[in-house]
Amino acid sequence: MNARLRKIRENLWQRVRIYKARYARSKSKSIFIGVTGSSGKSTTTALLGHILAGHGSVHVQLLFHSLQMLSRMLSRRISGVDYAVVEVSASAINSIRPMAELLRPHVAVVTMVRLEHVSSFKTLENVAREKRALVEALEPGGLAVLNADDPHVLAMASAQRFVTFGESDAADYRITDISAAYPRTLGLKLHWRGGVLDLQTAFPGEHFSLPVVAAAAAALELGVPAQTVKDRIETFQPLVNRCQVISPEGGPHFILDSVKAPWHSLPLALDMIAKSTVGEKRIVLGQLSDFTDSTAKYARAYKSAREIANRVIYVGEHAHRSKASQTDRDTGRFVELRTPKEVSDYIRRTAVPGELILVKSSSNLHLERVALSWTHDIKCWIADCGKRDDCLACGLYGVPFEEHRDFLAKRKLARRRHRFGWLLGR
């Protein structure tokens, strides 16, 4: 009975939150921008927010994947800003529509449609239908900003106002001369009705041209001056663990791509390493999204990585699926390890100053610790903690995992004492 009453109370409270969010949304004068897609949406959201911050006040919200999170933001955090830029993520079929209908965006940006979350969506068509919900929820007269190179996204163009971006000759915002070869970062030309923009970025790979042009197109359509767009793009840094570069003094150069690893993203990351002009290259591969039981995928990944890197390290419970030859194992061309701590220790012993190391994995292993251990005192090395936040956002990397609960309890108590210290005359 208690559990039933608790469920009823939670449902009622959620309804109250949604009511408050709808009311706040109806009264807001902000321009709401929703960003979705199978990949590139987080970077597009953050970059667009960074550009708009040079033109007005902005609230940026990454990784929204529940109605509860969105309703909390709408009812608390949008007062007085000119723009609210929100990443809208799908967690299951029919998860975007309720959020989209609550957000009612003035602008909807769709980056791409790829098959991920395979167990939930099964087909590309189901993924496309899910992403389309954001476009269908546009306010009357709203604008869709769509990828011209992706037929599933382009099919979302309707009677609503829309513009397109991409490499296609027919794109309203067309990109050419895309070039990156780490340590030389991404540069490209953007052709639009206002002329041509030469854009320089801090991104290490060419595949970031997609979020760059998506964010630039949306900003220019919103009236941001072209020079502001160019200048703000130049100063934007890659998001944490999304091809973030960490170069400790006297150590290797790490490119951390440890948030997600859908199969379609792997060739992009490998191509980035292949085009790098750094001589010594190493690839650390953790868990692939949606393919934890596919030996064929891990074997294909190793074959591709082997052609690019001097050494390949597989880590985690699926490391044995590489089908690496005994010769590769004996010569150290392939190394199979089980935990992030083992990888960190191994790289410490074998690192070559100035070498390039790609760390690619789903977030569950928190392989960012391999690079962070060169600049931070990492004491939490549990193989799989179950947390979604990266280690820096969690902030407990300096505390052994088994001490986290006590540490948090003590910190909470200290904060309460500090907050109410005035009652005790302190």
Secondary structure as UniProt FT lines:
FT   HELIX           2..27
FT   STRAND          31..36
FT   HELIX           41..52
FT   TURN            53..55
FT   STRAND          58..64
FT   HELIX           67..76
FT   TURN            79..80
FT   STRAND          83..88
FT   TURN            93..94
FT   HELIX           96..103
FT   STRAND          107..110
FT   HELIX           118..121
FT   HELIX           124..136
FT   TURN            140..141
FT   STRAND          143..147
FT   TURN            148..149
FT   HELIX           151..154
FT   TURN            155..156
FT   STRAND          161..166
FT   TURN            169..170
FT   STRAND          173..181
FT   TURN            182..183
FT   STRAND          184..192
FT   TURN            193..194
FT   STRAND          195..200
FT   HELIX           206..208
FT   HELIX           209..221
FT   TURN            222..223
FT   HELIX           226..235
FT   TURN            240..241
FT   STRAND          242..246
FT   TURN            249..250
FT   STRAND          253..257
FT   HELIX           263..265
FT   HELIX           266..275
FT   STRAND          281..285
FT   TURN            289..290
FT   TURN            292..293
FT   HELIX           295..306
FT   TURN            307..308
FT   STRAND          311..315
FT   TURN            317..318
FT   HELIX           319..322
FT   HELIX           326..331
FT   STRAND          334..337
FT   HELIX           340..350
FT   TURN            353..354
FT   STRAND          356..360
FT   HELIX           363..365
FT   HELIX           368..372
FT   TURN            373..375
FT   HELIX           391..394
FT   TURN            397..398
FT   HELIX           401..403
FT   HELIX           404..419
FT   HELIX           421..424
//
